[in-house]
Amino acid sequence: MMNDEFYIFGLFLGISLVLQGSFFVVIFKLLFTRIIDTKKINQPSKKSVSLVIAARNEAHNLEKLLNSIFNQSYTNFEVIVVNDRSDDNSLEILEKFKLENSEKQFHFISIKEKPQNWNGKKYALHTGIQAAKNEVILLTDADCLPKDKFWIEKMANSFHNSDKKTNTVVGISLYKKEKNDFLNWFIQNETLITAFQYISFANFGMAYMGVGRNLAYKKNVFLSSPTTSFEKIASQLGGDDDLIFSEKRFYKNVSICLDGQTESKSPQNFREWLHQKRRHLAVGTKYSFRQKVISSIYPLSIFFWYVAIIGFLINGFYEVLGLEVFRQLLFFAILRIFYNQIRNSYVSIRSIYKNLFKNLFKNFLRKFFTTFFCFEIVFIFYYFVVGMGAVFFPPKKWK
C-alpha cells in the first residue's frame, strides 16, 4: 500500500474509531443503568395526564385505539382527539364514541380549516394541547396502540423516575412485525437502532429527539415561552417530536421510559416508507447544530469505517477484517441486550456470550450476519441517497 493511501484510510479509520468510541461510551451507560420497573414505584404518580392525538383520515383505527386507551390501568387522564380535516367518516366515529361513553373523560375537536402558515398535524397538536386541562401532555398517533394496559401508568410514573426534576419523558414505539419480506426486515432493524440511539443519548443527558408516537412533557414547559414551541416551527412539515428538542427547556430535564411502549403498523410498501423517511430526513436539516452533531455520530462513524475498510482491503491489508468482525459482534451483542431490556426480559452481557457459544451456528449467527453485514450497507445507502433527495425535494404533506 502506498504511504499516502495508508495515511488517508488510516485517518478515516481513526475518525470512525473516535466517533464509535463516543457512541459506545453513551450506550454502555444505558446498559449498566438500573432500569426501574415503573409499575413497582413506591409512590405511584398522581399526575393528571392529557392524551392528545392528531388524526387525519384514521376512521379505520380510531375505535380500536380509543377502546384500548380506556382499558388502561391509569384513571387520572383525559383523551383529546383532534380531527384534522378528515374526509372519511372519522367525525361520525368520534361522535358515536362520545355518545356511547359520556361518562369518560373524552373530548374531540374538529378542524375544518387551518391557518395558511401552519402544517396540518402540528396545528392539530397545538390545538389539542391548548385545550388540555391536565399537567402532563402525552402524545401518540392515531395508528398506534399501547403495548399493554399499563402504558399511561408507566409514562406518568417516569416523571418520578429519578432524583432530578423531569419535564420530558421519552418513550419507545416500534413497528409490528407483519411480513417476512426485505422491507419489513429493514424497517424493524432501522427503527430499533434509531430507538437505541435517542434513548441512549437521552439517558446520557444529551436528548436530541423523541418519537411523537410515545412522548410526554409538562404542559407548562410547552407554554413557558410567549411563543409556543410549535408556533416557532409552524410551517415545517414535521418536527413536533424532534425539533422541539432544539430548546433547552425540553432537552435538559429528560427521563426515559423503556417499558411503557406503543406499537403501530409499519409502512406497507416501499412508496409509503419512502415518503415517511423523506419527511423525517427533511426535518433533520432544520436541527440545531447540537442536534446535528449528536444524531450524526452513528451514521458518520459507519460511513468513515466502511470507506477505510474497503480502502485497506483493496490494497491487500486483510488484517482489518478481524476488526470488522469484532465490531459487528460487539454491537450486535449490545443491541440484543437493549432489545431484551425493552421486551422486559433483561439479560446480561455474560448471558449473551453464553448463548453465543451455546447456539453458535443457530439463531445468533444467522441473525448476526443478516442484521449487520446486510443492514449497514443498505442503511448507509438510504441515509445519504434518500437524505439528499429529501433536502432538495422535501415532501409537502404529512398524510
JOMOQUI-V888016 format. One line per field, one symbol per residue. phi: phi as a letter, one per 30 degrees, with the letter a starting at -180 (. if undefined). psi: psi as a letter, one per 40 degrees, with the letter a starting at -180 (. if undefined). Layout:
# JOMOQUI-V888016
phi = ???
psi = ???
This chain:
# JOMOQUI-V888016
phi = .dedddddddddddddddddddddeddddddcdddddddcddcedcddccdcbcbbhcedcdddddddddcdddcdabbbccdchdccceddddddddddbddddbbbbcccbcedccdddddddeddddddccdccccacdccbddadcededdddddcdadddccbbcccbccddcbccdddeddedddddddeddddddddibdbabbddabbadddddcdbecdedddbedddbjdcbddddcedccdccccbdccbbbbddedaddddddddddddddedcddeedddddceddddddddddddddddecicdddddddddddddddddddddededcibebddddddddeddceccdddddddddcdcddddddddddddddddddbddcbdb
psi = hidddddddddddddddddddddddddddddehhhhheeehdgihehhhhhhhhhhffdedddddddddeeididgiihhhhhgfieafddddddddddefdeighiihhhdiiideiidddddddddddeieidhhhiiideiiidaeedddddddeefeidihhdhhhaihiiihdifiddddddddddddddddddddddeefheiaheeghiiiddddeeidhiddddfdeidaeeedddeehdddedghiihdehiiiihiheidddddddddddddddeeiiddddddeeddddddddddddddddddeegededddddddddddddddddddddeefghiiddddddddddfdebddddddddddddddddddddddddddddddgiidie.
